Amino acid sequence: MQYVGDYLVKPEYTIVPWNASQPQYVGLPLTDAPPAVCTVFNAAAALRIPVPETWNIPIGEAYVAEAMGLRMQGNRISFMDEEERKFQEDMKKAGMK
């Protein structure tokens, strides 16, 4: 997505109306914002700093802030060690994930 690097370009999007009487997954699937944009906004919220400032922090710090923000929201976070990474890779190779 070109607009990630250009603050002067407005992203194209459609507001999808919410209809509580229908199942959640009706119609075409939604397209999420680029991962970099999501990470920056999630990290800014978790760190409680302005978004422009968040664009300038190291990406690793942004990823950690994003994870901790998810944790603060009540999600259970399990960081992967080398053994878990290998297990996940084996699952992918076996077509189980």
N, C-alpha and C positions, 0 to 999 in steps of 0.2 A: 504494500500500500504506500503510494507516494506521499500521502499527506503526513506520515509519521515524521518525516524530516523537514516539512515545510509548514510553518505555523500560519501562513497566509492562505492556505488552501482549505476550504470547508469540506469536510468529508461528506460523501453522499450517503444518506440513510433514509429509512422509512420507519415511522412510528407504527408499531403493530398494536392495534387496540386489544385490550384484555377483555375476554368474554368469560365470565365465571361459570356460565351455563354449559360451556364446552370443555372437553378434555384439554389438557395443557398442550398436547402435541397435535394440533390440527393445522393443516395447510403446509406450506413450504417451511423447511427448517430455517431458523434464524441464523444470520451470519454475525459472528462475534467481531468485536474490534480486534485489531492486530494484537498479538500477545504483548508487545512492548508497551502499547498504550495501556492495556489492562494492568500490567505490572507497575507502571509509573503511578497510575491513579490509586491502585491498591496500596502501594508503598507510601504514597503521600498521606492517605487516610490513616494508615497504621502509625506513621511517624508524626502525624499531625503537623505537617509542614506544607507549604504551598507547592502546587504541582510544578511551576517553573523551577523551583529549587530541587525538586525530586529528579528532574531530567539530568541534573548535574552530579548526582551521587553515583558511585561505582555500581555496576550492574549486580555484582554479588551482594552488596548491601541492600539493594532494592529487592532482590529475591528473598533475602532473609526477612526484611521488613514485611514483605507480602505474606510470607509464611506465618510470621508472628501475628500479623493482622488477622489471618484466618483463625489462628489459635485464640486470639482475644474474642472472636465472634463465637467461640464455643466449639470449634472444630477440633478434632483430635489429630494432631500432626505426628507423623512417624518419619523421622529423617532416615534415609537409606544409607546403610553402610555397604562395604564392598560385597559382602555375602548376599545382602538383599538385592543389590544391582544384578548380580549374577543370576539369582533366582528369577528376577523379573525378565531378564534376557532369555533365560531358558524357557520361560512360559511363552514369550513371544514366538520363539523359534518353534515351539510345539503347537502354535496356533491357539493357545488358550487365553490370549489377552490381546 
